Amino acid sequence: MKTPCEFWAEEVMPNLRANVARILYSKGLTQAKIAEHLGITQAMVSKYLTGKYRRLNGELGKEVEKVAQEVVGLILYGAKKEDLVRFLNRKFFEMFRSGILCRGYLDYIGSSDESLCREIFTEEPSRTQILEELSLALSELLRDEKFLELIPEVRSNFAYSLPKPKEKNDVAAIPGRITVVKGKAYALPPEFGVSEHMAEVLIGLSEIFPEVRSVLNIRYDKKISGALKKAGFKVGTVEKSERSEEETVKLITVEFKKKGILDAVIDKGGFGIEPCVYIFGKSPIEVVEKVKKLERFL
């Protein structure tokens, strides 16, 4: 009997490496450099680039392509090999829990018993894993010089929740927010339970779209509004001028209920409320990718 780990190693990882190799090559990296990043030979990179491998089809194939994009982002951010290993280990469990990888595995072993996967994979991401992933995304954000222009007067915060958060302590964020020190973006390491507002936003959204687990607030002005449109983001808007933070959370949730999953919500501000834009994603890495896409249109 083949185990899930064997399916991952023999079927999924070759497809993942091939997709990563293709994307990195399209970005101008040499085959030798790609081989170094992937820990394989240059000959194997060449084999992947010429399509000499068994491809995954359907939903699993599409999901592996998405993961490959995330891996490429991590590589280009300068992530260490240890970070990539941790990231792929989390993806392994996430994809099984979601059912996507499970169905492929069952086909692989010729079984139709979906309870097998549920029995094997019940672990939720740990708090340590959440902090590691948020820290990695935060590091890239702090290295991004263009991000300085996006920090609002009230400063930015960046949050990432456990699945199905119920309280503030289920959401990691930045103590004291992301600020500016000597012309550079600066932040303390993420912690759980340090941002009431961001926690309430993610807790509210988890009830309707549990996959939306990360959020970052940035500055708002007409240029940013235009860039959001040019980037093709799906955007909601909060316009009520007099409201509490609790009302703000409800208004953001209403925008998601009306329009479906959004990339961003513009808060036009009001009495005692600075205008800002909330950027949303399934993970902090996805949020940073959206910020970088936005920056290209500014």
C-alpha positions, 0 to 999 in steps of 0.5 A, a space after each residue: 500500500 502506498 502512503 500519502 507521503 509516497 504520493 506527495 513525493 512521487 506524484 506531487 513534488 515533481 509537478 511542483 518542481 516543474 512548475 517552479 522551474 518554469 516560472 523561475 525560468 520565465 523570470 530570467 533565472 538560469 537553469 543552474 540557479 534554478 537547480 540550486 534553489 530546488 536542490 536538483 541537478 541542472 539536467 533535471 531542470 532541463 527535463 522539467 522545462 521540456 515537459 518530460 514528466 507526468 503531469 497532474 490534471 484537474 483540480 489538484 493540478 491547478 492547486 499545485 500551480 498555485 502553490 508553485 507561484 507561492 514557492 516562487 514568491 518565497 524564493 524571490 523574497 530570499 527565503 531560506 531553504 528551511 523556510 521553504 521546507 516549513 512552507 511545503 510541509 504546511 501545504 502538504 497538510 492543508 491540501 489534504 485537509 481541504 480534500 484536494 490532495 486526498 482525492 488525488 491520493 485515493 485515485 492513486 491507491 485505487 480507493 474511494 474511502 474518503 474517511 481514510 484521509 480524514 482519519 490521517 490528517 486532522 491537525 490544524 496549523 500551530 501558532 508557531 507556524 502562523 507566526 513563522 509565515 507572518 514573520 516571513 511575509 513581514 520581512 519581505 514587506 519591510 525590505 520593500 522600499 515602495 511600501 514606505 509610501 503606503 504606510 498611513 498616519 495611523 501606521 499599518 498593521 498586518 494580521 494572520 489568524 488561526 483557522 476559525 478564530 474565535 477571539 483576539 488571541 487567535 489572531 497574530 499581528 504586529 505589536 505597536 504596528 508597522 512604523 517608520 524609523 529613520 526613513 525605513 519601515 520597522 516592526 517588532 516580531 508578530 505576536 498573538 492577541 496584540 490587535 483588537 481591531 484586525 482580530 475583529 475584522 478577521 473573526 467577522 469574515 471567518 463566519 462567511 469566508 473562513 479562507 480569508 485569514 490575513 489582512 493589512 491596512 495601507 494608506 488611501 488616496 485617489 492614486 491608490 484608488 486608481 491603482 486598485 482598479 488598474 490592478 484588477 482588484 475586486 474592491 468594496 467601499 465603506 463610506 459611513 462618516 460617523 461610526 465606531 470600530 465595531 461598526 467598521 467591522 460590520 460594514 466590511 463584513 457587509 461588503 464581503 456578503 454583498 460582493 463575495 471574497 474581496 481583494 481590498 476594502 476602501 475605508 473612506 474615513 470619517 469623524 476621527 477615522 483616517 481613510 485607509 485600504 484593507 488588503 485581504 488574502 488567504 495568507 500573509 504571503 498572498 497579501 504581500 503579493 497583492 501589495 506588490 501588484 498594487 505598487 506596480 500601478 502607482 
